[in-house]
Amino acid sequence: MNIALIGYGKMGKEIEQIALSRGHQIVLKVDVNNANSYSADELKKADVAIEFSTPESAIKNIYKCFEANVPVVVGTTGWLEKLNEVKQQCEQQKQTLFYASNYSIGVNLFFQLNKQLAKLMNGYNEYNVSMEEIHHVHKLDAPSGTAISLANQIIENNAGKQKWVNNLSQNNTELGIISKRIDEVPGTHTVTYSSAVDEISITHIAHNRKGFALGAVIAAEWVKDKKGVFGMDELMNF
């Protein structure tokens, strides 16, 4: 399979190594030097594009993939207020978008655990739920896309919470998310339910970027010949 890498930072380089080890070819690399000059014609050499760039450039890159008729696997977060608009464009143009806030298999299992725990805790109002996420100092958005996904799952399954905020909150209808940026931490997410008498926590700790990169390459392999909008729930048959 021929892959275009849009975004060639640490994550892009990790994806490249895994893609090559699985027998794929990298036919285009987009980094700071050619981010504004690469063309749809160059993209057409690829069977699939994998996009891990910046929140500011993600949508432009996605639409360029649509123009080139190339399926795109997107891992960039921080632009989710436009996600529904991009999905509509994808469907109208009969293109292919695979989006996940996190491509780690372990994190997506953690998502399922988080939803189930939120359902179990619904109605036990003596417990207040909060979240902490820790990432490396280079991460541009806060809270992380993974934390937002976790928060939205809790809000959907717990009647007491109406919205999330990126700080500790004394408002019982708000889900507080604390974001920390420390050294080179790949990603840690903890959801905690606290009461006056006890505490229940679930945590996912990433040891390195390999899990995210492998998931992105698996997604590219899976989505190559499909049309439409997809995510990890489809890939993992949840």
N, C-alpha and C positions, 0 to 999 in steps of 0.2 A: 504494500500500500504506500502511495506517495502522500506525504504529509507536509503541510505548510505550518510553520511555527510563527504565530503572530505574538510577539513578546519573547525576548530571548535573554531574560534575566536569569536569576537562580532557578526559578521554576521551569522556565523554558529549557534550560540546559539539562535539568533533571529529566524532563520529558523526552528530550532528544536521546539521552543515553538509554532509557528504557525502550523507546521506539526502535532504535537501532538493534538492541539486543533481541527484539521480537521479530526482526527481519524486515522492518519497514525502511523506507528511504525518506530523507528530509530534502525536499526540493526547493523550499523557500524559507529563509529566516528573516523576520522583520524585527529590527531593533531600533535604537534611537537614531541610527544613521540613515535608515530608509523608511522610517515610519510614515512620513508624509509623501513619499515618492513611489512606493510600490504600487503596482497596477492590478486591475482585475485580470488582465491577460496573464500576468505572472502567477496569479492564484490558480488559474485554470490548469496549471501543470499538476495540481494536487488533487487527490481523491477526497481528502478531508483537511480542514484547517483546525488547528487547536489554538485558541485565543486566550492568552494570559498576559494582558498588557496593563493598562491603567484605567481607572474609572472614567477619565476624561476622553479616552480614545476608543473605548470598547464598542460603543454603538456605531461609530464610523467604520470600524473594522468589520463588525457583523454585517452591516449593509453592503460593504464591499464584497464580502463572501456571497451574499445573496446575488449581487450583480454578476458575479463570476459563476453562479450556479454550483457553488461548492458547499457541501455541508460544513457547519461550523460548530465545534465543541468549545463552549465558553466557560472559563473559570474565573474571570475577573469579577470582582464584587464592587459595591459602592455606586452602582448605577441603577439599582433595582426599582427606583421610582418610574423608570421608563420600560420596565420589563414587559408589561402588558401591551404597550405600544409596539415593541419589537416583535412580540409573539404574533400580533395581528398582521404586521408587515410580512412576517414569515409565511403565515397561512395564505394571505392574499396573493403573494408571489409564488406560492407552491415551492417554498424552499425548505431547508432543514436546519433546525436549531436544537442543539442539546445544551441545556443550561443546568448547572448544579452549583450551589453555594459551596459545596465541598465534595470532592471526588473520592475521598477515602472510603473504602468498603467499611472499615470500622466505624467511621463517623455516621455513615448511613444506617448501620445497625443501631448506633446510639440514638439516631433520630427516632427510630421505631420504639426504642425503650423509653425515650422522653415522652412520646405521645401516650404510650400506655400508662406511664406513671402519672401524667397530667390527668388522665381519665380516672385513675384510682383515687387521686387526691381531691378531685372535684367534690365540693360540698363539705370538706373538712376545713372549715373556715379558721380554725385555730392555727393552721399552718400558713405561713406566708412564704411565697416562692420568690427567689431572687437568682441572679446568675452572675458568674464571673468568667471573663475570657481573657487569656493572655497570649500575646503574639510577639514576634520580633519587632525591633524598633523601625524596620523599613516598611512595615505595613501601613498603607496610606489611609485606610478607612477604619472607622470605629463607630459602633461595634462592628465586629466581623460579620460577613455574610452568613457564616455558620451560626453565630449567636442570634442573628435576626431570624433565621429559620427555626431555631430552637424556641425562641420567644413566641413566634407566630403559632407554632404548634401548641404551646401552652395556652395561649389566648383562645385558640379554637376549641380546646378541650377542657378549659377551666373557666366556669361562668364568672368567677370573681375578678378576673383580670380583663381589662378593656384595651389597654395599650402598653407598649414598653417605652421606657425612657433610659437614656444612657447615663444614669447616675443612681445612687441609692435613693429610694423614695419612701416617704412615710404615708403616702396615699395608697390605701389598700387596693384600689382599682388599677394601680400601675405596677408593672413588672420592671424592677430595677436591674439594669445591666451595668456591671463595673468592667471597664476595659483597661487593661494594663499592657504596656509595651516594654518588654524587657529583653535586652541582649539579642540572642538569636533563637529564641523559643519558637519552634515550628507551629505550635497551637495547642492550647489547653482550654477546655470548656467544662465548667462545673455548674450544675443546676442544684439548688438547695432549697428544701422545704423545712422551715424552722418553726417550732412552737416553743412555749414556755418550758416544756418538759423534755423535748428531744428534737432530733434533726435527722433528715433523710437527704443524702446527696448522691448524685450520679456524676461521674467524671470521665471524660475522654482525654487522653494525653497522647499527642503525636510525638514520636521520638525523632522523626526526620521527615523530609518532604517526599520520600519515595512512595509512600502510600497514596498521596495526592496525585503524583505523576503517573503511577501505574493505573489508577482509576481513570484518569483522563485518556490514556492510550486505549484502555479497554473500551471506553465510551466511543472513541473514534472508530475502533474496529466494528463495534456493534451498530453504529448509526450510518455507516458508509453508504449503504444503498437504500436508505429509508427517506421518506418525505414527511415533514410535519415538525411538531414541537415535542421534545422528549426530555426526560430527566432520569435521575438515578432510580426512582421508583419503578419505572418501566424496565430499566436495565436489570435491576435486581429482583424483578417480579414480586414487588410488595403489593 
